[in-house]
Amino acid sequence: MTSHDNVHIPKESWPKFSWFLIEFALVIVVALVIAWQTSPLFEDYVYSYGWECEQESQETNCSVAEEKTMDQTMLNWIFWSIVGAVFIGWYLLIRNFVATPRFENFIS
């Protein structure tokens, strides 16, 4: 049996940028799951009195609503803020100070 010099070694032939793409996708997925699971905790904080408006010909009459309603736009801001906090927390804090020496030895 003869020996070949074209043996596949993943560490040497795998494109380095793909590890960063895999890491990015995992961070986004984890951030979305964390925000999705924690956003119901904030539903009690986004209730407020909205506006009830009625259109009569060319005039619009608005008054303060009698019941509190949930402000969905504020809940969206909270959701995406949690996603951004997890994302920034990973790339600025965890990856730079904890994970970089371990990842660099694995990738390079």
Jmol script that loads the backbone (N, CA, C; Angstrom):
load data "model"
ATOM      1  N   MET A   1       0.826  -1.164   0.000  1.00  0.00           N
ATOM      2  CA  MET A   1       0.000   0.000   0.000  1.00  0.00           C
ATOM      3  C   MET A   1       0.883   1.245   0.000  1.00  0.00           C
ATOM      4  N   THR A   2       0.563   2.175  -0.864  1.00  0.00           N
ATOM      5  CA  THR A   2       1.415   3.368  -0.968  1.00  0.00           C
ATOM      6  C   THR A   2       0.849   4.497  -0.105  1.00  0.00           C
ATOM      7  N   SER A   3       1.692   5.422   0.196  1.00  0.00           N
ATOM      8  CA  SER A   3       1.319   6.569   1.027  1.00  0.00           C
ATOM      9  C   SER A   3       1.080   7.786   0.137  1.00  0.00           C
ATOM     10  N   HIS A   4       0.037   8.559   0.457  1.00  0.00           N
ATOM     11  CA  HIS A   4      -0.283   9.768  -0.297  1.00  0.00           C
ATOM     12  C   HIS A   4      -0.063  10.988   0.575  1.00  0.00           C
ATOM     13  N   ASP A   5       0.376  12.073  -0.043  1.00  0.00           N
ATOM     14  CA  ASP A   5       0.583  13.304   0.716  1.00  0.00           C
ATOM     15  C   ASP A   5      -0.632  14.237   0.659  1.00  0.00           C
ATOM     16  N   ASN A   6      -1.748  13.759   0.156  1.00  0.00           N
ATOM     17  CA  ASN A   6      -2.945  14.593   0.077  1.00  0.00           C
ATOM     18  C   ASN A   6      -3.998  14.143   1.099  1.00  0.00           C
ATOM     19  N   VAL A   7      -3.566  13.837   2.295  1.00  0.00           N
ATOM     20  CA  VAL A   7      -4.471  13.418   3.352  1.00  0.00           C
ATOM     21  C   VAL A   7      -5.232  14.640   3.867  1.00  0.00           C
ATOM     22  N   HIS A   8      -6.533  14.465   4.107  1.00  0.00           N
ATOM     23  CA  HIS A   8      -7.367  15.567   4.580  1.00  0.00           C
ATOM     24  C   HIS A   8      -7.178  15.752   6.088  1.00  0.00           C
ATOM     25  N   ILE A   9      -6.675  16.924   6.459  1.00  0.00           N
ATOM     26  CA  ILE A   9      -6.535  17.293   7.867  1.00  0.00           C
ATOM     27  C   ILE A   9      -7.423  18.515   8.075  1.00  0.00           C
ATOM     28  N   PRO A  10      -8.542  18.379   8.823  1.00  0.00           N
ATOM     29  CA  PRO A  10      -9.507  19.475   8.931  1.00  0.00           C
ATOM     30  C   PRO A  10      -8.917  20.775   9.455  1.00  0.00           C
ATOM     31  N   LYS A  11      -7.996  20.694  10.381  1.00  0.00           N
ATOM     32  CA  LYS A  11      -7.423  21.909  10.958  1.00  0.00           C
ATOM     33  C   LYS A  11      -6.671  22.725   9.910  1.00  0.00           C
ATOM     34  N   GLU A  12      -6.108  22.070   8.936  1.00  0.00           N
ATOM     35  CA  GLU A  12      -5.322  22.765   7.929  1.00  0.00           C
ATOM     36  C   GLU A  12      -6.137  23.130   6.683  1.00  0.00           C
ATOM     37  N   SER A  13      -7.177  22.373   6.371  1.00  0.00           N
ATOM     38  CA  SER A  13      -7.887  22.625   5.127  1.00  0.00           C
ATOM     39  C   SER A  13      -9.243  23.294   5.314  1.00  0.00           C
ATOM     40  N   TRP A  14      -9.791  23.287   6.506  1.00  0.00           N
ATOM     41  CA  TRP A  14     -11.096  23.913   6.736  1.00  0.00           C
ATOM     42  C   TRP A  14     -10.939  25.422   6.676  1.00  0.00           C
ATOM     43  N   PRO A  15     -11.773  26.140   5.936  1.00  0.00           N
ATOM     44  CA  PRO A  15     -11.642  27.599   5.847  1.00  0.00           C
ATOM     45  C   PRO A  15     -11.846  28.259   7.219  1.00  0.00           C
ATOM     46  N   LYS A  16     -10.931  29.130   7.566  1.00  0.00           N
ATOM     47  CA  LYS A  16     -10.944  29.740   8.891  1.00  0.00           C
ATOM     48  C   LYS A  16     -12.182  30.616   9.114  1.00  0.00           C
ATOM     49  N   PHE A  17     -12.655  31.314   8.084  1.00  0.00           N
ATOM     50  CA  PHE A  17     -13.800  32.205   8.249  1.00  0.00           C
ATOM     51  C   PHE A  17     -15.071  31.432   8.588  1.00  0.00           C
ATOM     52  N   SER A  18     -15.160  30.174   8.188  1.00  0.00           N
ATOM     53  CA  SER A  18     -16.384  29.417   8.466  1.00  0.00           C
ATOM     54  C   SER A  18     -16.564  29.177   9.963  1.00  0.00           C
ATOM     55  N   TRP A  19     -15.473  29.092  10.725  1.00  0.00           N
ATOM     56  CA  TRP A  19     -15.613  28.964  12.175  1.00  0.00           C
ATOM     57  C   TRP A  19     -16.242  30.223  12.753  1.00  0.00           C
ATOM     58  N   PHE A  20     -15.900  31.379  12.196  1.00  0.00           N
ATOM     59  CA  PHE A  20     -16.491  32.628  12.678  1.00  0.00           C
ATOM     60  C   PHE A  20     -17.966  32.719  12.283  1.00  0.00           C
ATOM     61  N   LEU A  21     -18.330  32.201  11.111  1.00  0.00           N
ATOM     62  CA  LEU A  21     -19.734  32.178  10.711  1.00  0.00           C
ATOM     63  C   LEU A  21     -20.557  31.251  11.603  1.00  0.00           C
ATOM     64  N   ILE A  22     -19.985  30.095  11.929  1.00  0.00           N
ATOM     65  CA  ILE A  22     -20.671  29.155  12.823  1.00  0.00           C
ATOM     66  C   ILE A  22     -20.838  29.780  14.200  1.00  0.00           C
ATOM     67  N   GLU A  23     -19.795  30.436  14.692  1.00  0.00           N
ATOM     68  CA  GLU A  23     -19.869  31.098  15.998  1.00  0.00           C
ATOM     69  C   GLU A  23     -20.924  32.207  15.987  1.00  0.00           C
ATOM     70  N   PHE A  24     -20.938  33.016  14.927  1.00  0.00           N
ATOM     71  CA  PHE A  24     -21.923  34.098  14.801  1.00  0.00           C
ATOM     72  C   PHE A  24     -23.343  33.547  14.813  1.00  0.00           C
ATOM     73  N   ALA A  25     -23.584  32.490  14.054  1.00  0.00           N
ATOM     74  CA  ALA A  25     -24.924  31.898  13.998  1.00  0.00           C
ATOM     75  C   ALA A  25     -25.337  31.354  15.365  1.00  0.00           C
ATOM     76  N   LEU A  26     -24.422  30.698  16.056  1.00  0.00           N
ATOM     77  CA  LEU A  26     -24.745  30.169  17.378  1.00  0.00           C
ATOM     78  C   LEU A  26     -25.031  31.282  18.378  1.00  0.00           C
ATOM     79  N   VAL A  27     -24.277  32.360  18.323  1.00  0.00           N
ATOM     80  CA  VAL A  27     -24.507  33.475  19.243  1.00  0.00           C
ATOM     81  C   VAL A  27     -25.864  34.116  18.974  1.00  0.00           C
ATOM     82  N   ILE A  28     -26.212  34.304  17.714  1.00  0.00           N
ATOM     83  CA  ILE A  28     -27.509  34.884  17.371  1.00  0.00           C
ATOM     84  C   ILE A  28     -28.649  33.974  17.827  1.00  0.00           C
ATOM     85  N   VAL A  29     -28.526  32.679  17.602  1.00  0.00           N
ATOM     86  CA  VAL A  29     -29.574  31.746  18.006  1.00  0.00           C
ATOM     87  C   VAL A  29     -29.734  31.745  19.526  1.00  0.00           C
ATOM     88  N   VAL A  30     -28.631  31.693  20.247  1.00  0.00           N
ATOM     89  CA  VAL A  30     -28.707  31.707  21.716  1.00  0.00           C
ATOM     90  C   VAL A  30     -29.302  33.022  22.208  1.00  0.00           C
ATOM     91  N   ALA A  31     -28.917  34.137  21.612  1.00  0.00           N
ATOM     92  CA  ALA A  31     -29.453  35.440  22.018  1.00  0.00           C
ATOM     93  C   ALA A  31     -30.952  35.523  21.755  1.00  0.00           C
ATOM     94  N   LEU A  32     -31.407  35.016  20.610  1.00  0.00           N
ATOM     95  CA  LEU A  32     -32.835  35.026  20.301  1.00  0.00           C
ATOM     96  C   LEU A  32     -33.627  34.144  21.265  1.00  0.00           C
ATOM     97  N   VAL A  33     -33.076  32.995  21.615  1.00  0.00           N
ATOM     98  CA  VAL A  33     -33.775  32.106  22.545  1.00  0.00           C
ATOM     99  C   VAL A  33     -33.847  32.730  23.936  1.00  0.00           C
ATOM    100  N   ILE A  34     -32.756  33.342  24.388  1.00  0.00           N
ATOM    101  CA  ILE A  34     -32.763  33.999  25.697  1.00  0.00           C
ATOM    102  C   ILE A  34     -33.785  35.131  25.715  1.00  0.00           C
ATOM    103  N   ALA A  35     -33.825  35.951  24.678  1.00  0.00           N
ATOM    104  CA  ALA A  35     -34.784  37.056  24.620  1.00  0.00           C
ATOM    105  C   ALA A  35     -36.216  36.543  24.527  1.00  0.00           C
ATOM    106  N   TRP A  36     -36.427  35.495  23.774  1.00  0.00           N
ATOM    107  CA  TRP A  36     -37.760  34.919  23.625  1.00  0.00           C
ATOM    108  C   TRP A  36     -38.266  34.364  24.949  1.00  0.00           C
ATOM    109  N   GLN A  37     -37.379  33.737  25.718  1.00  0.00           N
ATOM    110  CA  GLN A  37     -37.791  33.148  26.982  1.00  0.00           C
ATOM    111  C   GLN A  37     -37.954  34.178  28.096  1.00  0.00           C
ATOM    112  N   THR A  38     -37.238  35.297  28.023  1.00  0.00           N
ATOM    113  CA  THR A  38     -37.316  36.287  29.095  1.00  0.00           C
ATOM    114  C   THR A  38     -38.275  37.437  28.795  1.00  0.00           C
ATOM    115  N   SER A  39     -38.703  37.613  27.564  1.00  0.00           N
ATOM    116  CA  SER A  39     -39.596  38.737  27.252  1.00  0.00           C
ATOM    117  C   SER A  39     -40.953  38.667  27.956  1.00  0.00           C
ATOM    118  N   PRO A  40     -41.532  37.496  28.254  1.00  0.00           N
ATOM    119  CA  PRO A  40     -42.786  37.506  29.020  1.00  0.00           C
ATOM    120  C   PRO A  40     -42.630  38.096  30.427  1.00  0.00           C
ATOM    121  N   LEU A  41     -41.443  38.135  30.955  1.00  0.00           N
ATOM    122  CA  LEU A  41     -41.222  38.728  32.270  1.00  0.00           C
ATOM    123  C   LEU A  41     -41.480  40.231  32.259  1.00  0.00           C
ATOM    124  N   PHE A  42     -41.366  40.856  31.094  1.00  0.00           N
ATOM    125  CA  PHE A  42     -41.507  42.304  30.983  1.00  0.00           C
ATOM    126  C   PHE A  42     -42.903  42.748  30.543  1.00  0.00           C
ATOM    127  N   GLU A  43     -43.815  41.809  30.327  1.00  0.00           N
ATOM    128  CA  GLU A  43     -45.146  42.178  29.830  1.00  0.00           C
ATOM    129  C   GLU A  43     -45.907  43.053  30.821  1.00  0.00           C
ATOM    130  N   ASP A  44     -45.700  42.848  32.108  1.00  0.00           N
ATOM    131  CA  ASP A  44     -46.408  43.664  33.095  1.00  0.00           C
ATOM    132  C   ASP A  44     -45.948  45.114  33.088  1.00  0.00           C
ATOM    133  N   TYR A  45     -44.749  45.378  32.596  1.00  0.00           N
ATOM    134  CA  TYR A  45     -44.192  46.728  32.619  1.00  0.00           C
ATOM    135  C   TYR A  45     -44.598  47.579  31.414  1.00  0.00           C
ATOM    136  N   VAL A  46     -45.156  46.973  30.399  1.00  0.00           N
ATOM    137  CA  VAL A  46     -45.454  47.722  29.181  1.00  0.00           C
ATOM    138  C   VAL A  46     -46.943  48.011  29.007  1.00  0.00           C
ATOM    139  N   TYR A  47     -47.721  47.857  30.049  1.00  0.00           N
ATOM    140  CA  TYR A  47     -49.133  48.226  29.986  1.00  0.00           C
ATOM    141  C   TYR A  47     -49.272  49.714  30.254  1.00  0.00           C
ATOM    142  N   SER A  48     -50.073  50.373  29.449  1.00  0.00           N
ATOM    143  CA  SER A  48     -50.313  51.802  29.638  1.00  0.00           C
ATOM    144  C   SER A  48     -51.683  52.160  29.059  1.00  0.00           C
ATOM    145  N   TYR A  49     -52.112  53.355  29.381  1.00  0.00           N
ATOM    146  CA  TYR A  49     -53.362  53.845  28.812  1.00  0.00           C
ATOM    147  C   TYR A  49     -53.089  54.388  27.417  1.00  0.00           C
ATOM    148  N   GLY A  50     -53.726  53.797  26.459  1.00  0.00           N
ATOM    149  CA  GLY A  50     -53.536  54.239  25.084  1.00  0.00           C
ATOM    150  C   GLY A  50     -54.572  55.262  24.683  1.00  0.00           C
ATOM    151  N   TRP A  51     -54.686  55.462  23.409  1.00  0.00           N
ATOM    152  CA  TRP A  51     -55.647  56.419  22.865  1.00  0.00           C
ATOM    153  C   TRP A  51     -56.726  55.667  22.108  1.00  0.00           C
ATOM    154  N   GLU A  52     -57.951  56.116  22.281  1.00  0.00           N
ATOM    155  CA  GLU A  52     -59.058  55.612  21.475  1.00  0.00           C
ATOM    156  C   GLU A  52     -59.481  56.733  20.540  1.00  0.00           C
ATOM    157  N   CYS A  53     -59.393  56.489  19.270  1.00  0.00           N
ATOM    158  CA  CYS A  53     -59.706  57.529  18.293  1.00  0.00           C
ATOM    159  C   CYS A  53     -60.867  57.085  17.406  1.00  0.00           C
ATOM    160  N   GLU A  54     -61.717  58.031  17.092  1.00  0.00           N
ATOM    161  CA  GLU A  54     -62.824  57.798  16.178  1.00  0.00           C
ATOM    162  C   GLU A  54     -62.780  58.842  15.071  1.00  0.00           C
ATOM    163  N   GLN A  55     -62.957  58.392  13.866  1.00  0.00           N
ATOM    164  CA  GLN A  55     -62.946  59.295  12.721  1.00  0.00           C
ATOM    165  C   GLN A  55     -64.371  59.671  12.375  1.00  0.00           C
ATOM    166  N   GLU A  56     -64.637  60.952  12.400  1.00  0.00           N
ATOM    167  CA  GLU A  56     -65.953  61.458  12.009  1.00  0.00           C
ATOM    168  C   GLU A  56     -65.747  62.437  10.868  1.00  0.00           C
ATOM    169  N   SER A  57     -66.113  62.017   9.705  1.00  0.00           N
ATOM    170  CA  SER A  57     -65.881  62.752   8.457  1.00  0.00           C
ATOM    171  C   SER A  57     -64.431  63.185   8.369  1.00  0.00           C
ATOM    172  N   GLN A  58     -64.132  64.481   8.508  1.00  0.00           N
ATOM    173  CA  GLN A  58     -62.743  64.920   8.384  1.00  0.00           C
ATOM    174  C   GLN A  58     -62.054  65.089   9.739  1.00  0.00           C
ATOM    175  N   GLU A  59     -62.806  64.974  10.800  1.00  0.00           N
ATOM    176  CA  GLU A  59     -62.236  65.190  12.128  1.00  0.00           C
ATOM    177  C   GLU A  59     -61.948  63.854  12.818  1.00  0.00           C
ATOM    178  N   THR A  60     -60.894  63.838  13.595  1.00  0.00           N
ATOM    179  CA  THR A  60     -60.564  62.671  14.395  1.00  0.00           C
ATOM    180  C   THR A  60     -60.653  63.071  15.854  1.00  0.00           C
ATOM    181  N   ASN A  61     -61.510  62.394  16.595  1.00  0.00           N
ATOM    182  CA  ASN A  61     -61.663  62.669  18.016  1.00  0.00           C
ATOM    183  C   ASN A  61     -60.957  61.574  18.809  1.00  0.00           C
ATOM    184  N   CYS A  62     -59.992  61.980  19.620  1.00  0.00           N
ATOM    185  CA  CYS A  62     -59.223  61.029  20.410  1.00  0.00           C
ATOM    186  C   CYS A  62     -59.419  61.303  21.898  1.00  0.00           C
ATOM    187  N   SER A  63     -59.450  60.240  22.662  1.00  0.00           N
ATOM    188  CA  SER A  63     -59.530  60.364  24.110  1.00  0.00           C
ATOM    189  C   SER A  63     -58.706  59.238  24.731  1.00  0.00           C
ATOM    190  N   VAL A  64     -58.390  59.410  25.998  1.00  0.00           N
ATOM    191  CA  VAL A  64     -57.597  58.398  26.693  1.00  0.00           C
ATOM    192  C   VAL A  64     -58.470  57.163  26.912  1.00  0.00           C
ATOM    193  N   ALA A  65     -57.888  55.997  26.680  1.00  0.00           N
ATOM    194  CA  ALA A  65     -58.635  54.750  26.821  1.00  0.00           C
ATOM    195  C   ALA A  65     -58.984  54.499  28.286  1.00  0.00           C
ATOM    196  N   GLU A  66     -60.064  53.778  28.508  1.00  0.00           N
ATOM    197  CA  GLU A  66     -60.482  53.482  29.872  1.00  0.00           C
ATOM    198  C   GLU A  66     -59.704  52.324  30.466  1.00  0.00           C
ATOM    199  N   GLU A  67     -59.264  51.397  29.644  1.00  0.00           N
ATOM    200  CA  GLU A  67     -58.521  50.236  30.124  1.00  0.00           C
ATOM    201  C   GLU A  67     -57.079  50.304  29.637  1.00  0.00           C
ATOM    202  N   LYS A  68     -56.211  49.708  30.436  1.00  0.00           N
ATOM    203  CA  LYS A  68     -54.806  49.637  30.034  1.00  0.00           C
ATOM    204  C   LYS A  68     -54.646  48.596  28.933  1.00  0.00           C
ATOM    205  N   THR A  69     -53.787  48.891  27.984  1.00  0.00           N
ATOM    206  CA  THR A  69     -53.475  47.951  26.912  1.00  0.00           C
ATOM    207  C   THR A  69     -51.969  47.756  26.857  1.00  0.00           C
ATOM    208  N   MET A  70     -51.563  46.628  26.299  1.00  0.00           N
ATOM    209  CA  MET A  70     -50.137  46.343  26.207  1.00  0.00           C
ATOM    210  C   MET A  70     -49.554  47.057  25.001  1.00  0.00           C
ATOM    211  N   ASP A  71     -48.438  47.724  25.214  1.00  0.00           N
ATOM    212  CA  ASP A  71     -47.745  48.426  24.143  1.00  0.00           C
ATOM    213  C   ASP A  71     -46.763  47.456  23.493  1.00  0.00           C
ATOM    214  N   GLN A  72     -47.156  46.883  22.367  1.00  0.00           N
ATOM    215  CA  GLN A  72     -46.345  45.861  21.714  1.00  0.00           C
ATOM    216  C   GLN A  72     -45.021  46.417  21.189  1.00  0.00           C
ATOM    217  N   THR A  73     -45.009  47.677  20.769  1.00  0.00           N
ATOM    218  CA  THR A  73     -43.756  48.238  20.255  1.00  0.00           C
ATOM    219  C   THR A  73     -42.696  48.319  21.346  1.00  0.00           C
ATOM    220  N   MET A  74     -43.106  48.645  22.566  1.00  0.00           N
ATOM    221  CA  MET A  74     -42.145  48.689  23.658  1.00  0.00           C
ATOM    222  C   MET A  74     -41.618  47.292  23.978  1.00  0.00           C
ATOM    223  N   LEU A  75     -42.477  46.291  23.876  1.00  0.00           N
ATOM    224  CA  LEU A  75     -42.044  44.915  24.100  1.00  0.00           C
ATOM    225  C   LEU A  75     -41.058  44.473  23.018  1.00  0.00           C
ATOM    226  N   ASN A  76     -41.245  44.945  21.788  1.00  0.00           N
ATOM    227  CA  ASN A  76     -40.281  44.647  20.719  1.00  0.00           C
ATOM    228  C   ASN A  76     -38.925  45.271  21.012  1.00  0.00           C
ATOM    229  N   TRP A  77     -38.938  46.507  21.514  1.00  0.00           N
ATOM    230  CA  TRP A  77     -37.673  47.159  21.881  1.00  0.00           C
ATOM    231  C   TRP A  77     -36.960  46.379  22.984  1.00  0.00           C
ATOM    232  N   ILE A  78     -37.712  45.910  23.951  1.00  0.00           N
ATOM    233  CA  ILE A  78     -37.099  45.124  25.033  1.00  0.00           C
ATOM    234  C   ILE A  78     -36.520  43.831  24.491  1.00  0.00           C
ATOM    235  N   PHE A  79     -37.265  43.158  23.606  1.00  0.00           N
ATOM    236  CA  PHE A  79     -36.797  41.904  23.017  1.00  0.00           C
ATOM    237  C   PHE A  79     -35.468  42.097  22.287  1.00  0.00           C
ATOM    238  N   TRP A  80     -35.409  43.087  21.389  1.00  0.00           N
ATOM    239  CA  TRP A  80     -34.192  43.288  20.606  1.00  0.00           C
ATOM    240  C   TRP A  80     -33.065  43.873  21.442  1.00  0.00           C
ATOM    241  N   SER A  81     -33.379  44.554  22.521  1.00  0.00           N
ATOM    242  CA  SER A  81     -32.334  45.024  23.433  1.00  0.00           C
ATOM    243  C   SER A  81     -31.678  43.855  24.150  1.00  0.00           C
ATOM    244  N   ILE A  82     -32.469  42.864  24.517  1.00  0.00           N
ATOM    245  CA  ILE A  82     -31.901  41.672  25.149  1.00  0.00           C
ATOM    246  C   ILE A  82     -31.015  40.930  24.160  1.00  0.00           C
ATOM    247  N   VAL A  83     -31.476  40.809  22.917  1.00  0.00           N
ATOM    248  CA  VAL A  83     -30.653  40.156  21.889  1.00  0.00           C
ATOM    249  C   VAL A  83     -29.334  40.912  21.718  1.00  0.00           C
ATOM    250  N   GLY A  84     -29.402  42.231  21.633  1.00  0.00           N
ATOM    251  CA  GLY A  84     -28.185  43.031  21.480  1.00  0.00           C
ATOM    252  C   GLY A  84     -27.275  42.938  22.689  1.00  0.00           C
ATOM    253  N   ALA A  85     -27.848  42.889  23.884  1.00  0.00           N
ATOM    254  CA  ALA A  85     -27.024  42.784  25.092  1.00  0.00           C
ATOM    255  C   ALA A  85     -26.281  41.455  25.144  1.00  0.00           C
ATOM    256  N   VAL A  86     -26.942  40.378  24.771  1.00  0.00           N
ATOM    257  CA  VAL A  86     -26.274  39.071  24.741  1.00  0.00           C
ATOM    258  C   VAL A  86     -25.183  39.064  23.671  1.00  0.00           C
ATOM    259  N   PHE A  87     -25.491  39.611  22.506  1.00  0.00           N
ATOM    260  CA  PHE A  87     -24.525  39.655  21.401  1.00  0.00           C
ATOM    261  C   PHE A  87     -23.293  40.478  21.781  1.00  0.00           C
ATOM    262  N   ILE A  88     -23.507  41.675  22.319  1.00  0.00           N
ATOM    263  CA  ILE A  88     -22.388  42.534  22.724  1.00  0.00           C
ATOM    264  C   ILE A  88     -21.645  41.918  23.901  1.00  0.00           C
ATOM    265  N   GLY A  89     -22.391  41.332  24.825  1.00  0.00           N
ATOM    266  CA  GLY A  89     -21.748  40.668  25.954  1.00  0.00           C
ATOM    267  C   GLY A  89     -20.828  39.544  25.512  1.00  0.00           C
ATOM    268  N   TRP A  90     -21.236  38.807  24.500  1.00  0.00           N
ATOM    269  CA  TRP A  90     -20.389  37.723  24.013  1.00  0.00           C
ATOM    270  C   TRP A  90     -19.135  38.264  23.324  1.00  0.00           C
ATOM    271  N   TYR A  91     -19.319  39.182  22.375  1.00  0.00           N
ATOM    272  CA  TYR A  91     -18.184  39.622  21.572  1.00  0.00           C
ATOM    273  C   TYR A  91     -17.253  40.587  22.291  1.00  0.00           C
ATOM    274  N   LEU A  92     -17.750  41.393  23.221  1.00  0.00           N
ATOM    275  CA  LEU A  92     -16.879  42.342  23.909  1.00  0.00           C
ATOM    276  C   LEU A  92     -16.295  41.797  25.203  1.00  0.00           C
ATOM    277  N   LEU A  93     -17.081  41.026  25.938  1.00  0.00           N
ATOM    278  CA  LEU A  93     -16.623  40.574  27.239  1.00  0.00           C
ATOM    279  C   LEU A  93     -16.130  39.128  27.229  1.00  0.00           C
ATOM    280  N   ILE A  94     -17.004  38.227  26.924  1.00  0.00           N
ATOM    281  CA  ILE A  94     -16.678  36.806  27.065  1.00  0.00           C
ATOM    282  C   ILE A  94     -15.622  36.369  26.054  1.00  0.00           C
ATOM    283  N   ARG A  95     -15.827  36.695  24.797  1.00  0.00           N
ATOM    284  CA  ARG A  95     -14.909  36.198  23.766  1.00  0.00           C
ATOM    285  C   ARG A  95     -13.514  36.814  23.890  1.00  0.00           C
ATOM    286  N   ASN A  96     -13.434  38.104  24.176  1.00  0.00           N
ATOM    287  CA  ASN A  96     -12.124  38.758  24.243  1.00  0.00           C
ATOM    288  C   ASN A  96     -11.310  38.335  25.452  1.00  0.00           C
ATOM    289  N   PHE A  97     -11.948  38.126  26.597  1.00  0.00           N
ATOM    290  CA  PHE A  97     -11.195  37.865  27.811  1.00  0.00           C
ATOM    291  C   PHE A  97     -11.138  36.401  28.208  1.00  0.00           C
ATOM    292  N   VAL A  98     -12.099  35.610  27.789  1.00  0.00           N
ATOM    293  CA  VAL A  98     -12.150  34.221  28.234  1.00  0.00           C
ATOM    294  C   VAL A  98     -11.863  33.245  27.103  1.00  0.00           C
ATOM    295  N   ALA A  99     -12.555  33.406  25.994  1.00  0.00           N
ATOM    296  CA  ALA A  99     -12.555  32.372  24.966  1.00  0.00           C
ATOM    297  C   ALA A  99     -11.483  32.522  23.902  1.00  0.00           C
ATOM    298  N   THR A 100     -10.931  33.698  23.691  1.00  0.00           N
ATOM    299  CA  THR A 100     -10.001  33.908  22.584  1.00  0.00           C
ATOM    300  C   THR A 100      -8.769  33.003  22.643  1.00  0.00           C
ATOM    301  N   PRO A 101      -8.094  32.875  23.767  1.00  0.00           N
ATOM    302  CA  PRO A 101      -6.922  31.986  23.760  1.00  0.00           C
ATOM    303  C   PRO A 101      -7.294  30.542  23.426  1.00  0.00           C
ATOM    304  N   ARG A 102      -8.432  30.081  23.878  1.00  0.00           N
ATOM    305  CA  ARG A 102      -8.831  28.707  23.584  1.00  0.00           C
ATOM    306  C   ARG A 102      -9.235  28.534  22.132  1.00  0.00           C
ATOM    307  N   PHE A 103      -9.985  29.510  21.571  1.00  0.00           N
ATOM    308  CA  PHE A 103     -10.422  29.418  20.185  1.00  0.00           C
ATOM    309  C   PHE A 103      -9.252  29.544  19.217  1.00  0.00           C
ATOM    310  N   GLU A 104      -8.347  30.435  19.503  1.00  0.00           N
ATOM    311  CA  GLU A 104      -7.218  30.639  18.591  1.00  0.00           C
ATOM    312  C   GLU A 104      -6.343  29.394  18.480  1.00  0.00           C
ATOM    313  N   ASN A 105      -6.170  28.678  19.558  1.00  0.00           N
ATOM    314  CA  ASN A 105      -5.395  27.430  19.491  1.00  0.00           C
ATOM    315  C   ASN A 105      -6.139  26.380  18.682  1.00  0.00           C
ATOM    316  N   PHE A 106      -7.460  26.400  18.752  1.00  0.00           N
ATOM    317  CA  PHE A 106      -8.263  25.422  18.026  1.00  0.00           C
ATOM    318  C   PHE A 106      -8.315  25.748  16.535  1.00  0.00           C
ATOM    319  N   ILE A 107      -8.454  27.023  16.206  1.00  0.00           N
ATOM    320  CA  ILE A 107      -8.638  27.421  14.812  1.00  0.00           C
ATOM    321  C   ILE A 107      -7.315  27.441  14.040  1.00  0.00           C
ATOM    322  N   SER A 108      -6.287  28.016  14.615  1.00  0.00           N
ATOM    323  CA  SER A 108      -5.048  28.183  13.848  1.00  0.00           C
ATOM    324  C   SER A 108      -4.213  26.940  13.768  1.00  0.00           C
TER     325      SER A 108
END
end "model"
wireframe off; spacefill off
backbone 0.3
color backbone group
